[in-house]
Amino acid sequence: MYDESRGAPREGFPAGTAWSEIPDDWCCPDCGVREKIDFDEVVGADS
């Protein structure tokens, strides 16, 4: 799960990086999803 407040530092996205700033072809290193269009937004989830 991508949390904008935490970012993904090991992927080069510091805390505060908005989801809209993540490249469309970014591949999640944890689950292998290959494109942003395949992600679902989770609202109100605690991480």
C-alpha positions as CSV (number, residue, x, y, z in Angstrom):
1,M,0.0,0.0,0.0
2,Y,1.4,3.4,-0.9
3,D,1.1,6.0,1.8
4,E,1.9,9.5,0.6
5,S,3.0,10.6,4.1
6,R,5.6,7.8,4.1
7,G,6.5,7.7,0.5
8,A,8.7,4.8,-0.7
9,P,12.3,6.0,0.0
10,R,13.9,2.7,-1.2
11,E,12.2,3.3,-4.6
12,G,13.3,7.0,-4.7
13,F,10.0,8.6,-3.5
14,P,10.6,10.5,-0.3
15,A,7.8,11.1,2.3
16,G,5.3,13.5,1.0
17,T,5.5,12.3,-2.7
18,A,1.9,12.5,-4.0
19,W,0.5,9.5,-5.8
20,S,0.1,11.7,-8.9
21,E,3.9,12.2,-9.0
22,I,4.6,8.4,-9.2
23,P,5.3,7.4,-12.8
24,D,2.5,5.5,-14.6
25,D,4.8,2.6,-15.3
26,W,6.0,2.2,-11.7
27,C,6.1,-1.4,-10.6
28,C,5.4,-2.1,-6.9
29,P,8.4,-4.0,-5.5
30,D,6.3,-5.8,-2.9
31,C,3.4,-7.1,-5.0
32,G,4.6,-6.8,-8.6
33,V,1.7,-4.8,-9.9
34,R,3.2,-3.2,-13.0
35,E,1.1,-0.1,-13.7
36,K,-0.7,2.6,-11.6
37,I,-4.0,1.9,-13.4
38,D,-4.1,-1.5,-11.7
39,F,-4.0,0.0,-8.2
40,D,-7.1,0.7,-6.1
41,E,-7.4,3.7,-3.8
42,V,-7.9,2.8,-0.1
43,V,-9.5,5.7,1.8
44,G,-9.3,5.9,5.6
45,A,-7.1,2.8,6.1
46,D,-4.6,2.8,8.9
47,S,-1.1,1.7,7.8
